[in-house]
């Protein structure tokens, strides 16, 4: 029998050759790896982690867009998506008993001219190739904390770009644009000191004095329409939608052998691993998970994809996220 909580069950069964989960070949001359299986408890329902209720938690999207979309009204935004993209991981929300799948669809393109803030280290004598600005000393620097909120955010992000300039470490993806910060909020633009004609030429941030450069540049930006598509009118139907989208195998313990159940129990309590060729019990689990590529054909080449297209199962009335990976023995 397997000991509960084994993280390396194969090591405990090496040397047994009875073909069961507690036996079977433990090593293969052509492969010194083991296949490790771990299961993470995902709960009894999928709705709790996948459906947002704006009445109970602060939404992560444009609230005005949601209010309009659930009423069937047209609502568009420029550049920023009103809802997270649904291509990879759909966002679901419930409103007055109806469950919606949220998405942002590109419906047009808009041209806009926007201010761009770039910062250059005065001590380093940096200058944008197109700048030609004077870096002479004796110019007072505005302290970052004295600036309006929009400027403080702009300086923080432009600082990250300046710090990374010439550094192979790169810059924060999604924050830095065109080597600096792009102002898109109208209120922030109106309140800005840095964008004013008589704005400061220097700014101090974290003990570094930067030269301020502001340009106005043309952007071509997507226009998004907020979409809230009804997908379910009850919690049970919503659960079915989520199962269909995320769950692969549905496994009844009574359909498994005792050896296979012990493999799953070990995987739920720390992990389970074996070398190829796998024992009968482990092979049974892999088939039940619809992971036959780990058994059939060239295991090195064919076991890189999931036959079920999912990495979540239902077992004993609970959901589990699982992971299969090769690790050194």
Secondary structure, DSSP 8 states (H G I E B T S, - for coil): ---TT-S-HHHHHTT--SSSTTSS---BTTB-EEEEEEEEEEES-SHHHHEE-TTTS--SS-HHHHHHHHTT---EEESS-SS---SSS-EEEEETTEEEEEEEEEEEEEEEEEEEEEEEETTTT---TTT-----S----EEGGGS-HHHHHHHHHHHHHHHHTT-TT---TTT-BTTBEE---HHHHHH-STTSTT--SEEEETTEEEEEEEEEEEEEEEEEEEEEEEEESSHHHHHHHHHHHH---EE-GGGS-HHHHHHHHHHHTT-EEEESS--HHHHHHHHHTT-GGGTSS-HHHHTTS-SSS-SEEEETTEEEEEEEEEEE-
